[in-house]
Amino acid sequence: MTEDRMLGCVLAGGQSRRMGGGDKSLLDLGGTTMLAMVVDRLKHQVADIVLNANGDPQRFARFGLPVVADPVGDYAGPLAGVLAGLTYAAENRPDITHVVSVAGDTPFFPVGLVKRMCASVPLSEPVIALASSSAKLHPVFALWPVSLRQDLHDWLNTGQSGKVLAFVDRHDSVEVSFDIDPETGLDPFFNANKPEDLTTVREALSHSTT
């Protein structure tokens, strides 16, 4: 399995209630945004990237990437975003075998995320890879076989649980563990949910540029 057959899907469509609403991934961090950091990390690891978000796609125009909305429900959670990525791959990129989902508010995720995940699963079987760190799973960061698209579509359209692990439990999966980020000293899957978390991101950025 090679990274040139991977599509990156950035889940940027959350409602950011704990951040006061709006697109937290687009908040200014001193000349950059979390989403810009995420896209920059991911673009070196996959063949192409799509953004999953609902509402007006023009607010992401600066990135020059396709924006795909949830195909089911209204803010139906990360599984709906994964389905959006799988659907885009199936309909537009027949060369893509897997979709890598990442969160749009987790700017320090591993630069070797996709390579490690690709090495952990067979190409011949539909196995989902899930990221973990410090003995904790981060199921939004996962490698999804495109062949699971129809099953996920049926799962969500019949009112099943929107929890990622509920769907994952239907299939074979592996856990891929990652260490603390050596550059920032943070958990690599640190995500900014609250205003004070943005301060942590800014401090990490300032340390990495000094």
PyMOL CGO cylinders between C-alpha atoms (Angstrom):
from pymol import cmd
from pymol.cgo import CYLINDER

trace = [
    CYLINDER, 0.00, 0.00, 0.00, 1.39, 3.39, -0.99, 0.3, 1, 1, 1, 1, 1, 1,
    CYLINDER, 1.39, 3.39, -0.99, 0.58, 6.94, 0.05, 0.3, 1, 1, 1, 1, 1, 1,
    CYLINDER, 0.58, 6.94, 0.05, -0.17, 7.97, -3.54, 0.3, 1, 1, 1, 1, 1, 1,
    CYLINDER, -0.17, 7.97, -3.54, -3.38, 5.92, -3.28, 0.3, 1, 1, 1, 1, 1, 1,
    CYLINDER, -3.38, 5.92, -3.28, -4.54, 7.79, -0.17, 0.3, 1, 1, 1, 1, 1, 1,
    CYLINDER, -4.54, 7.79, -0.17, -7.02, 10.66, -0.01, 0.3, 1, 1, 1, 1, 1, 1,
    CYLINDER, -7.02, 10.66, -0.01, -6.81, 12.94, 2.99, 0.3, 1, 1, 1, 1, 1, 1,
    CYLINDER, -6.81, 12.94, 2.99, -10.13, 14.11, 4.43, 0.3, 1, 1, 1, 1, 1, 1,
    CYLINDER, -10.13, 14.11, 4.43, -9.91, 16.99, 6.91, 0.3, 1, 1, 1, 1, 1, 1,
    CYLINDER, -9.91, 16.99, 6.91, -12.94, 17.03, 9.20, 0.3, 1, 1, 1, 1, 1, 1,
    CYLINDER, -12.94, 17.03, 9.20, -13.49, 20.77, 9.56, 0.3, 1, 1, 1, 1, 1, 1,
    CYLINDER, -13.49, 20.77, 9.56, -17.25, 20.87, 9.95, 0.3, 1, 1, 1, 1, 1, 1,
    CYLINDER, -17.25, 20.87, 9.95, -17.74, 20.85, 13.72, 0.3, 1, 1, 1, 1, 1, 1,
    CYLINDER, -17.74, 20.85, 13.72, -19.92, 23.46, 15.40, 0.3, 1, 1, 1, 1, 1, 1,
    CYLINDER, -19.92, 23.46, 15.40, -17.22, 24.55, 17.90, 0.3, 1, 1, 1, 1, 1, 1,
    CYLINDER, -17.22, 24.55, 17.90, -19.66, 25.17, 20.76, 0.3, 1, 1, 1, 1, 1, 1,
    CYLINDER, -19.66, 25.17, 20.76, -16.92, 25.29, 23.40, 0.3, 1, 1, 1, 1, 1, 1,
    CYLINDER, -16.92, 25.29, 23.40, -15.09, 27.89, 21.29, 0.3, 1, 1, 1, 1, 1, 1,
    CYLINDER, -15.09, 27.89, 21.29, -18.17, 30.08, 21.02, 0.3, 1, 1, 1, 1, 1, 1,
    CYLINDER, -18.17, 30.08, 21.02, -19.32, 28.79, 17.64, 0.3, 1, 1, 1, 1, 1, 1,
    CYLINDER, -19.32, 28.79, 17.64, -18.04, 29.43, 14.14, 0.3, 1, 1, 1, 1, 1, 1,
    CYLINDER, -18.04, 29.43, 14.14, -15.03, 27.89, 12.43, 0.3, 1, 1, 1, 1, 1, 1,
    CYLINDER, -15.03, 27.89, 12.43, -12.37, 27.54, 15.12, 0.3, 1, 1, 1, 1, 1, 1,
    CYLINDER, -12.37, 27.54, 15.12, -10.00, 26.04, 12.58, 0.3, 1, 1, 1, 1, 1, 1,
    CYLINDER, -10.00, 26.04, 12.58, -9.98, 29.41, 10.76, 0.3, 1, 1, 1, 1, 1, 1,
    CYLINDER, -9.98, 29.41, 10.76, -9.19, 31.58, 13.79, 0.3, 1, 1, 1, 1, 1, 1,
    CYLINDER, -9.19, 31.58, 13.79, -6.03, 33.67, 13.39, 0.3, 1, 1, 1, 1, 1, 1,
    CYLINDER, -6.03, 33.67, 13.39, -2.96, 32.37, 15.20, 0.3, 1, 1, 1, 1, 1, 1,
    CYLINDER, -2.96, 32.37, 15.20, -0.59, 35.12, 14.22, 0.3, 1, 1, 1, 1, 1, 1,
    CYLINDER, -0.59, 35.12, 14.22, -0.43, 34.77, 10.48, 0.3, 1, 1, 1, 1, 1, 1,
    CYLINDER, -0.43, 34.77, 10.48, -1.71, 31.23, 10.20, 0.3, 1, 1, 1, 1, 1, 1,
    CYLINDER, -1.71, 31.23, 10.20, -4.68, 29.09, 11.21, 0.3, 1, 1, 1, 1, 1, 1,
    CYLINDER, -4.68, 29.09, 11.21, -5.09, 25.59, 12.60, 0.3, 1, 1, 1, 1, 1, 1,
    CYLINDER, -5.09, 25.59, 12.60, -6.61, 24.45, 9.34, 0.3, 1, 1, 1, 1, 1, 1,
    CYLINDER, -6.61, 24.45, 9.34, -3.65, 25.80, 7.37, 0.3, 1, 1, 1, 1, 1, 1,
    CYLINDER, -3.65, 25.80, 7.37, -1.31, 23.91, 9.68, 0.3, 1, 1, 1, 1, 1, 1,
    CYLINDER, -1.31, 23.91, 9.68, -3.32, 20.71, 9.30, 0.3, 1, 1, 1, 1, 1, 1,
    CYLINDER, -3.32, 20.71, 9.30, -3.44, 20.95, 5.51, 0.3, 1, 1, 1, 1, 1, 1,
    CYLINDER, -3.44, 20.95, 5.51, 0.29, 21.68, 5.35, 0.3, 1, 1, 1, 1, 1, 1,
    CYLINDER, 0.29, 21.68, 5.35, 1.09, 18.58, 7.42, 0.3, 1, 1, 1, 1, 1, 1,
    CYLINDER, 1.09, 18.58, 7.42, -1.24, 16.38, 5.45, 0.3, 1, 1, 1, 1, 1, 1,
    CYLINDER, -1.24, 16.38, 5.45, -0.39, 17.47, 1.90, 0.3, 1, 1, 1, 1, 1, 1,
    CYLINDER, -0.39, 17.47, 1.90, 3.03, 15.81, 2.07, 0.3, 1, 1, 1, 1, 1, 1,
    CYLINDER, 3.03, 15.81, 2.07, 1.49, 12.49, 3.13, 0.3, 1, 1, 1, 1, 1, 1,
    CYLINDER, 1.49, 12.49, 3.13, -1.34, 11.84, 0.65, 0.3, 1, 1, 1, 1, 1, 1,
    CYLINDER, -1.34, 11.84, 0.65, -2.17, 12.12, -3.06, 0.3, 1, 1, 1, 1, 1, 1,
    CYLINDER, -2.17, 12.12, -3.06, -4.97, 14.66, -2.58, 0.3, 1, 1, 1, 1, 1, 1,
    CYLINDER, -4.97, 14.66, -2.58, -7.02, 16.38, 0.14, 0.3, 1, 1, 1, 1, 1, 1,
    CYLINDER, -7.02, 16.38, 0.14, -10.67, 17.27, 0.56, 0.3, 1, 1, 1, 1, 1, 1,
    CYLINDER, -10.67, 17.27, 0.56, -12.22, 19.37, 3.29, 0.3, 1, 1, 1, 1, 1, 1,
    CYLINDER, -12.22, 19.37, 3.29, -15.38, 18.12, 4.97, 0.3, 1, 1, 1, 1, 1, 1,
    CYLINDER, -15.38, 18.12, 4.97, -17.55, 21.01, 6.14, 0.3, 1, 1, 1, 1, 1, 1,
    CYLINDER, -17.55, 21.01, 6.14, -21.17, 22.11, 5.98, 0.3, 1, 1, 1, 1, 1, 1,
    CYLINDER, -21.17, 22.11, 5.98, -22.48, 25.55, 5.09, 0.3, 1, 1, 1, 1, 1, 1,
    CYLINDER, -22.48, 25.55, 5.09, -20.96, 27.99, 2.61, 0.3, 1, 1, 1, 1, 1, 1,
    CYLINDER, -20.96, 27.99, 2.61, -17.86, 26.37, 1.08, 0.3, 1, 1, 1, 1, 1, 1,
    CYLINDER, -17.86, 26.37, 1.08, -16.51, 29.76, -0.04, 0.3, 1, 1, 1, 1, 1, 1,
    CYLINDER, -16.51, 29.76, -0.04, -15.11, 30.43, 3.42, 0.3, 1, 1, 1, 1, 1, 1,
    CYLINDER, -15.11, 30.43, 3.42, -12.46, 27.79, 2.61, 0.3, 1, 1, 1, 1, 1, 1,
    CYLINDER, -12.46, 27.79, 2.61, -11.71, 29.14, -0.89, 0.3, 1, 1, 1, 1, 1, 1,
    CYLINDER, -11.71, 29.14, -0.89, -8.19, 30.24, 0.12, 0.3, 1, 1, 1, 1, 1, 1,
    CYLINDER, -8.19, 30.24, 0.12, -7.12, 26.59, 0.35, 0.3, 1, 1, 1, 1, 1, 1,
    CYLINDER, -7.12, 26.59, 0.35, -8.05, 25.68, -3.21, 0.3, 1, 1, 1, 1, 1, 1,
    CYLINDER, -8.05, 25.68, -3.21, -9.38, 22.30, -2.12, 0.3, 1, 1, 1, 1, 1, 1,
    CYLINDER, -9.38, 22.30, -2.12, -12.68, 20.52, -2.79, 0.3, 1, 1, 1, 1, 1, 1,
    CYLINDER, -12.68, 20.52, -2.79, -15.19, 21.04, 0.04, 0.3, 1, 1, 1, 1, 1, 1,
    CYLINDER, -15.19, 21.04, 0.04, -17.60, 18.16, 0.62, 0.3, 1, 1, 1, 1, 1, 1,
    CYLINDER, -17.60, 18.16, 0.62, -20.60, 18.41, 2.94, 0.3, 1, 1, 1, 1, 1, 1,
    CYLINDER, -20.60, 18.41, 2.94, -21.99, 15.65, 5.12, 0.3, 1, 1, 1, 1, 1, 1,
    CYLINDER, -21.99, 15.65, 5.12, -24.07, 13.42, 2.83, 0.3, 1, 1, 1, 1, 1, 1,
    CYLINDER, -24.07, 13.42, 2.83, -26.40, 12.46, 5.69, 0.3, 1, 1, 1, 1, 1, 1,
    CYLINDER, -26.40, 12.46, 5.69, -28.04, 14.39, 8.52, 0.3, 1, 1, 1, 1, 1, 1,
    CYLINDER, -28.04, 14.39, 8.52, -27.20, 17.86, 9.75, 0.3, 1, 1, 1, 1, 1, 1,
    CYLINDER, -27.20, 17.86, 9.75, -23.89, 18.03, 11.61, 0.3, 1, 1, 1, 1, 1, 1,
    CYLINDER, -23.89, 18.03, 11.61, -24.14, 14.26, 12.06, 0.3, 1, 1, 1, 1, 1, 1,
    CYLINDER, -24.14, 14.26, 12.06, -20.66, 13.93, 13.53, 0.3, 1, 1, 1, 1, 1, 1,
    CYLINDER, -20.66, 13.93, 13.53, -17.31, 12.64, 12.29, 0.3, 1, 1, 1, 1, 1, 1,
    CYLINDER, -17.31, 12.64, 12.29, -18.68, 9.44, 10.74, 0.3, 1, 1, 1, 1, 1, 1,
    CYLINDER, -18.68, 9.44, 10.74, -20.71, 11.55, 8.32, 0.3, 1, 1, 1, 1, 1, 1,
    CYLINDER, -20.71, 11.55, 8.32, -17.51, 13.38, 7.42, 0.3, 1, 1, 1, 1, 1, 1,
    CYLINDER, -17.51, 13.38, 7.42, -15.73, 10.09, 6.83, 0.3, 1, 1, 1, 1, 1, 1,
    CYLINDER, -15.73, 10.09, 6.83, -18.58, 9.04, 4.55, 0.3, 1, 1, 1, 1, 1, 1,
    CYLINDER, -18.58, 9.04, 4.55, -18.20, 12.32, 2.65, 0.3, 1, 1, 1, 1, 1, 1,
    CYLINDER, -18.20, 12.32, 2.65, -14.54, 11.53, 2.04, 0.3, 1, 1, 1, 1, 1, 1,
    CYLINDER, -14.54, 11.53, 2.04, -15.21, 7.93, 1.01, 0.3, 1, 1, 1, 1, 1, 1,
    CYLINDER, -15.21, 7.93, 1.01, -17.97, 9.07, -1.35, 0.3, 1, 1, 1, 1, 1, 1,
    CYLINDER, -17.97, 9.07, -1.35, -15.75, 11.69, -2.97, 0.3, 1, 1, 1, 1, 1, 1,
    CYLINDER, -15.75, 11.69, -2.97, -13.02, 9.11, -3.50, 0.3, 1, 1, 1, 1, 1, 1,
    CYLINDER, -13.02, 9.11, -3.50, -15.40, 6.54, -4.98, 0.3, 1, 1, 1, 1, 1, 1,
    CYLINDER, -15.40, 6.54, -4.98, -17.02, 9.03, -7.35, 0.3, 1, 1, 1, 1, 1, 1,
    CYLINDER, -17.02, 9.03, -7.35, -14.02, 11.11, -8.38, 0.3, 1, 1, 1, 1, 1, 1,
    CYLINDER, -14.02, 11.11, -8.38, -10.81, 9.18, -7.75, 0.3, 1, 1, 1, 1, 1, 1,
    CYLINDER, -10.81, 9.18, -7.75, -11.05, 5.50, -8.72, 0.3, 1, 1, 1, 1, 1, 1,
    CYLINDER, -11.05, 5.50, -8.72, -7.30, 5.17, -8.11, 0.3, 1, 1, 1, 1, 1, 1,
    CYLINDER, -7.30, 5.17, -8.11, -7.77, 5.90, -4.40, 0.3, 1, 1, 1, 1, 1, 1,
    CYLINDER, -7.77, 5.90, -4.40, -8.03, 2.82, -2.18, 0.3, 1, 1, 1, 1, 1, 1,
    CYLINDER, -8.03, 2.82, -2.18, -8.17, 4.44, 1.26, 0.3, 1, 1, 1, 1, 1, 1,
    CYLINDER, -8.17, 4.44, 1.26, -9.19, 7.68, 2.93, 0.3, 1, 1, 1, 1, 1, 1,
    CYLINDER, -9.19, 7.68, 2.93, -7.26, 9.12, 5.87, 0.3, 1, 1, 1, 1, 1, 1,
    CYLINDER, -7.26, 9.12, 5.87, -9.44, 11.21, 8.18, 0.3, 1, 1, 1, 1, 1, 1,
    CYLINDER, -9.44, 11.21, 8.18, -7.87, 13.91, 10.37, 0.3, 1, 1, 1, 1, 1, 1,
    CYLINDER, -7.87, 13.91, 10.37, -9.36, 16.59, 12.59, 0.3, 1, 1, 1, 1, 1, 1,
    CYLINDER, -9.36, 16.59, 12.59, -9.15, 20.22, 11.54, 0.3, 1, 1, 1, 1, 1, 1,
    CYLINDER, -9.15, 20.22, 11.54, -8.35, 21.37, 15.10, 0.3, 1, 1, 1, 1, 1, 1,
    CYLINDER, -8.35, 21.37, 15.10, -5.34, 19.10, 15.74, 0.3, 1, 1, 1, 1, 1, 1,
    CYLINDER, -5.34, 19.10, 15.74, -2.40, 21.00, 14.24, 0.3, 1, 1, 1, 1, 1, 1,
    CYLINDER, -2.40, 21.00, 14.24, 0.50, 18.87, 15.52, 0.3, 1, 1, 1, 1, 1, 1,
    CYLINDER, 0.50, 18.87, 15.52, -0.55, 15.40, 14.39, 0.3, 1, 1, 1, 1, 1, 1,
    CYLINDER, -0.55, 15.40, 14.39, 2.37, 13.18, 13.29, 0.3, 1, 1, 1, 1, 1, 1,
    CYLINDER, 2.37, 13.18, 13.29, 4.10, 13.92, 10.01, 0.3, 1, 1, 1, 1, 1, 1,
    CYLINDER, 4.10, 13.92, 10.01, 4.46, 10.17, 9.58, 0.3, 1, 1, 1, 1, 1, 1,
    CYLINDER, 4.46, 10.17, 9.58, 0.80, 9.40, 10.31, 0.3, 1, 1, 1, 1, 1, 1,
    CYLINDER, 0.80, 9.40, 10.31, -0.17, 8.04, 6.90, 0.3, 1, 1, 1, 1, 1, 1,
    CYLINDER, -0.17, 8.04, 6.90, 3.03, 6.07, 6.34, 0.3, 1, 1, 1, 1, 1, 1,
    CYLINDER, 3.03, 6.07, 6.34, 2.67, 4.28, 9.68, 0.3, 1, 1, 1, 1, 1, 1,
    CYLINDER, 2.67, 4.28, 9.68, -1.00, 3.53, 9.07, 0.3, 1, 1, 1, 1, 1, 1,
    CYLINDER, -1.00, 3.53, 9.07, -0.37, 2.22, 5.56, 0.3, 1, 1, 1, 1, 1, 1,
    CYLINDER, -0.37, 2.22, 5.56, 2.24, -0.16, 6.94, 0.3, 1, 1, 1, 1, 1, 1,
    CYLINDER, 2.24, -0.16, 6.94, -0.18, -1.48, 9.56, 0.3, 1, 1, 1, 1, 1, 1,
    CYLINDER, -0.18, -1.48, 9.56, -2.95, -2.83, 7.33, 0.3, 1, 1, 1, 1, 1, 1,
    CYLINDER, -2.95, -2.83, 7.33, -3.12, -5.26, 4.38, 0.3, 1, 1, 1, 1, 1, 1,
    CYLINDER, -3.12, -5.26, 4.38, -4.20, -4.01, 0.99, 0.3, 1, 1, 1, 1, 1, 1,
    CYLINDER, -4.20, -4.01, 0.99, -6.12, -7.21, 0.29, 0.3, 1, 1, 1, 1, 1, 1,
    CYLINDER, -6.12, -7.21, 0.29, -8.54, -6.91, 3.23, 0.3, 1, 1, 1, 1, 1, 1,
    CYLINDER, -8.54, -6.91, 3.23, -10.74, -4.02, 4.49, 0.3, 1, 1, 1, 1, 1, 1,
    CYLINDER, -10.74, -4.02, 4.49, -9.00, -3.26, 7.78, 0.3, 1, 1, 1, 1, 1, 1,
    CYLINDER, -9.00, -3.26, 7.78, -9.42, 0.10, 9.54, 0.3, 1, 1, 1, 1, 1, 1,
    CYLINDER, -9.42, 0.10, 9.54, -6.38, 1.63, 11.25, 0.3, 1, 1, 1, 1, 1, 1,
    CYLINDER, -6.38, 1.63, 11.25, -6.95, 3.86, 14.29, 0.3, 1, 1, 1, 1, 1, 1,
    CYLINDER, -6.95, 3.86, 14.29, -4.39, 6.23, 15.82, 0.3, 1, 1, 1, 1, 1, 1,
    CYLINDER, -4.39, 6.23, 15.82, -3.57, 6.22, 19.52, 0.3, 1, 1, 1, 1, 1, 1,
    CYLINDER, -3.57, 6.22, 19.52, -1.20, 7.94, 21.93, 0.3, 1, 1, 1, 1, 1, 1,
    CYLINDER, -1.20, 7.94, 21.93, -0.59, 7.60, 25.67, 0.3, 1, 1, 1, 1, 1, 1,
    CYLINDER, -0.59, 7.60, 25.67, -2.86, 4.52, 25.72, 0.3, 1, 1, 1, 1, 1, 1,
    CYLINDER, -2.86, 4.52, 25.72, -5.79, 6.53, 24.35, 0.3, 1, 1, 1, 1, 1, 1,
    CYLINDER, -5.79, 6.53, 24.35, -7.52, 5.98, 21.01, 0.3, 1, 1, 1, 1, 1, 1,
    CYLINDER, -7.52, 5.98, 21.01, -8.11, 8.91, 18.64, 0.3, 1, 1, 1, 1, 1, 1,
    CYLINDER, -8.11, 8.91, 18.64, -10.66, 7.38, 16.26, 0.3, 1, 1, 1, 1, 1, 1,
    CYLINDER, -10.66, 7.38, 16.26, -11.12, 10.56, 14.20, 0.3, 1, 1, 1, 1, 1, 1,
    CYLINDER, -11.12, 10.56, 14.20, -7.56, 9.90, 12.98, 0.3, 1, 1, 1, 1, 1, 1,
    CYLINDER, -7.56, 9.90, 12.98, -8.06, 6.76, 10.97, 0.3, 1, 1, 1, 1, 1, 1,
    CYLINDER, -8.06, 6.76, 10.97, -7.39, 4.98, 7.70, 0.3, 1, 1, 1, 1, 1, 1,
    CYLINDER, -7.39, 4.98, 7.70, -10.60, 3.85, 5.98, 0.3, 1, 1, 1, 1, 1, 1,
    CYLINDER, -10.60, 3.85, 5.98, -10.85, 1.45, 3.02, 0.3, 1, 1, 1, 1, 1, 1,
    CYLINDER, -10.85, 1.45, 3.02, -13.03, 2.95, 0.30, 0.3, 1, 1, 1, 1, 1, 1,
    CYLINDER, -13.03, 2.95, 0.30, -14.67, -0.46, -0.01, 0.3, 1, 1, 1, 1, 1, 1,
    CYLINDER, -14.67, -0.46, -0.01, -16.49, 0.23, 3.28, 0.3, 1, 1, 1, 1, 1, 1,
    CYLINDER, -16.49, 0.23, 3.28, -18.37, 3.22, 1.84, 0.3, 1, 1, 1, 1, 1, 1,
    CYLINDER, -18.37, 3.22, 1.84, -21.67, 1.44, 1.17, 0.3, 1, 1, 1, 1, 1, 1,
    CYLINDER, -21.67, 1.44, 1.17, -21.71, -0.21, 4.58, 0.3, 1, 1, 1, 1, 1, 1,
    CYLINDER, -21.71, -0.21, 4.58, -21.08, 3.13, 6.30, 0.3, 1, 1, 1, 1, 1, 1,
    CYLINDER, -21.08, 3.13, 6.30, -23.77, 4.77, 4.15, 0.3, 1, 1, 1, 1, 1, 1,
    CYLINDER, -23.77, 4.77, 4.15, -26.30, 2.11, 5.13, 0.3, 1, 1, 1, 1, 1, 1,
    CYLINDER, -26.30, 2.11, 5.13, -25.22, 2.31, 8.77, 0.3, 1, 1, 1, 1, 1, 1,
    CYLINDER, -25.22, 2.31, 8.77, -25.84, 6.04, 9.03, 0.3, 1, 1, 1, 1, 1, 1,
    CYLINDER, -25.84, 6.04, 9.03, -29.00, 6.05, 6.92, 0.3, 1, 1, 1, 1, 1, 1,
    CYLINDER, -29.00, 6.05, 6.92, -30.68, 3.44, 9.11, 0.3, 1, 1, 1, 1, 1, 1,
    CYLINDER, -30.68, 3.44, 9.11, -30.22, 5.51, 12.26, 0.3, 1, 1, 1, 1, 1, 1,
    CYLINDER, -30.22, 5.51, 12.26, -27.37, 3.56, 13.81, 0.3, 1, 1, 1, 1, 1, 1,
    CYLINDER, -27.37, 3.56, 13.81, -24.97, 5.10, 16.32, 0.3, 1, 1, 1, 1, 1, 1,
    CYLINDER, -24.97, 5.10, 16.32, -22.93, 8.04, 15.07, 0.3, 1, 1, 1, 1, 1, 1,
    CYLINDER, -22.93, 8.04, 15.07, -20.02, 7.08, 17.32, 0.3, 1, 1, 1, 1, 1, 1,
    CYLINDER, -20.02, 7.08, 17.32, -16.94, 6.17, 15.31, 0.3, 1, 1, 1, 1, 1, 1,
    CYLINDER, -16.94, 6.17, 15.31, -16.05, 3.12, 17.38, 0.3, 1, 1, 1, 1, 1, 1,
    CYLINDER, -16.05, 3.12, 17.38, -19.57, 1.72, 17.09, 0.3, 1, 1, 1, 1, 1, 1,
    CYLINDER, -19.57, 1.72, 17.09, -19.08, 1.42, 13.35, 0.3, 1, 1, 1, 1, 1, 1,
    CYLINDER, -19.08, 1.42, 13.35, -15.46, 0.32, 13.62, 0.3, 1, 1, 1, 1, 1, 1,
    CYLINDER, -15.46, 0.32, 13.62, -16.52, -2.60, 15.82, 0.3, 1, 1, 1, 1, 1, 1,
    CYLINDER, -16.52, -2.60, 15.82, -18.31, -4.08, 12.80, 0.3, 1, 1, 1, 1, 1, 1,
    CYLINDER, -18.31, -4.08, 12.80, -14.99, -4.53, 11.00, 0.3, 1, 1, 1, 1, 1, 1,
    CYLINDER, -14.99, -4.53, 11.00, -11.43, -5.64, 11.53, 0.3, 1, 1, 1, 1, 1, 1,
    CYLINDER, -11.43, -5.64, 11.53, -9.23, -2.87, 12.88, 0.3, 1, 1, 1, 1, 1, 1,
    CYLINDER, -9.23, -2.87, 12.88, -5.73, -2.23, 14.20, 0.3, 1, 1, 1, 1, 1, 1,
    CYLINDER, -5.73, -2.23, 14.20, -4.37, 0.37, 16.58, 0.3, 1, 1, 1, 1, 1, 1,
    CYLINDER, -4.37, 0.37, 16.58, -1.31, 2.39, 15.59, 0.3, 1, 1, 1, 1, 1, 1,
    CYLINDER, -1.31, 2.39, 15.59, 0.43, 4.08, 18.52, 0.3, 1, 1, 1, 1, 1, 1,
    CYLINDER, 0.43, 4.08, 18.52, 2.33, 7.39, 18.30, 0.3, 1, 1, 1, 1, 1, 1,
    CYLINDER, 2.33, 7.39, 18.30, 4.71, 9.06, 20.76, 0.3, 1, 1, 1, 1, 1, 1,
    CYLINDER, 4.71, 9.06, 20.76, 4.66, 12.56, 22.22, 0.3, 1, 1, 1, 1, 1, 1,
    CYLINDER, 4.66, 12.56, 22.22, 5.60, 15.18, 19.64, 0.3, 1, 1, 1, 1, 1, 1,
    CYLINDER, 5.60, 15.18, 19.64, 9.31, 15.92, 20.20, 0.3, 1, 1, 1, 1, 1, 1,
    CYLINDER, 9.31, 15.92, 20.20, 9.11, 19.45, 18.80, 0.3, 1, 1, 1, 1, 1, 1,
    CYLINDER, 9.11, 19.45, 18.80, 6.26, 20.74, 20.96, 0.3, 1, 1, 1, 1, 1, 1,
    CYLINDER, 6.26, 20.74, 20.96, 6.28, 18.32, 23.89, 0.3, 1, 1, 1, 1, 1, 1,
    CYLINDER, 6.28, 18.32, 23.89, 2.53, 17.92, 23.37, 0.3, 1, 1, 1, 1, 1, 1,
    CYLINDER, 2.53, 17.92, 23.37, 0.48, 14.86, 22.70, 0.3, 1, 1, 1, 1, 1, 1,
    CYLINDER, 0.48, 14.86, 22.70, 0.51, 14.70, 18.88, 0.3, 1, 1, 1, 1, 1, 1,
    CYLINDER, 0.51, 14.70, 18.88, -3.29, 14.58, 18.90, 0.3, 1, 1, 1, 1, 1, 1,
    CYLINDER, -3.29, 14.58, 18.90, -3.74, 17.63, 21.12, 0.3, 1, 1, 1, 1, 1, 1,
    CYLINDER, -3.74, 17.63, 21.12, -6.84, 19.40, 19.83, 0.3, 1, 1, 1, 1, 1, 1,
    CYLINDER, -6.84, 19.40, 19.83, -7.99, 22.93, 20.52, 0.3, 1, 1, 1, 1, 1, 1,
    CYLINDER, -7.99, 22.93, 20.52, -11.52, 22.81, 21.91, 0.3, 1, 1, 1, 1, 1, 1,
    CYLINDER, -11.52, 22.81, 21.91, -11.52, 25.81, 24.25, 0.3, 1, 1, 1, 1, 1, 1,
    CYLINDER, -11.52, 25.81, 24.25, -10.18, 29.38, 23.94, 0.3, 1, 1, 1, 1, 1, 1,
    CYLINDER, -10.18, 29.38, 23.94, -7.32, 28.59, 26.34, 0.3, 1, 1, 1, 1, 1, 1,
    CYLINDER, -7.32, 28.59, 26.34, -6.23, 25.76, 24.04, 0.3, 1, 1, 1, 1, 1, 1,
    CYLINDER, -6.23, 25.76, 24.04, -5.48, 28.36, 21.38, 0.3, 1, 1, 1, 1, 1, 1,
    CYLINDER, -5.48, 28.36, 21.38, -2.93, 29.84, 23.78, 0.3, 1, 1, 1, 1, 1, 1,
    CYLINDER, -2.93, 29.84, 23.78, -1.24, 26.44, 23.96, 0.3, 1, 1, 1, 1, 1, 1,
    CYLINDER, -1.24, 26.44, 23.96, -1.09, 26.30, 20.17, 0.3, 1, 1, 1, 1, 1, 1,
    CYLINDER, -1.09, 26.30, 20.17, 0.36, 29.82, 19.94, 0.3, 1, 1, 1, 1, 1, 1,
    CYLINDER, 0.36, 29.82, 19.94, 3.00, 29.01, 22.58, 0.3, 1, 1, 1, 1, 1, 1,
    CYLINDER, 3.00, 29.01, 22.58, 3.98, 25.83, 20.76, 0.3, 1, 1, 1, 1, 1, 1,
    CYLINDER, 3.98, 25.83, 20.76, 4.28, 27.78, 17.52, 0.3, 1, 1, 1, 1, 1, 1,
    CYLINDER, 4.28, 27.78, 17.52, 6.46, 30.44, 19.12, 0.3, 1, 1, 1, 1, 1, 1,
    CYLINDER, 6.46, 30.44, 19.12, 8.80, 27.81, 20.59, 0.3, 1, 1, 1, 1, 1, 1,
    CYLINDER, 8.80, 27.81, 20.59, 9.14, 26.04, 17.26, 0.3, 1, 1, 1, 1, 1, 1,
    CYLINDER, 9.14, 26.04, 17.26, 10.19, 29.23, 15.49, 0.3, 1, 1, 1, 1, 1, 1,
    CYLINDER, 10.19, 29.23, 15.49, 12.77, 30.39, 18.05, 0.3, 1, 1, 1, 1, 1, 1,
]
cmd.load_cgo(trace, "trace")
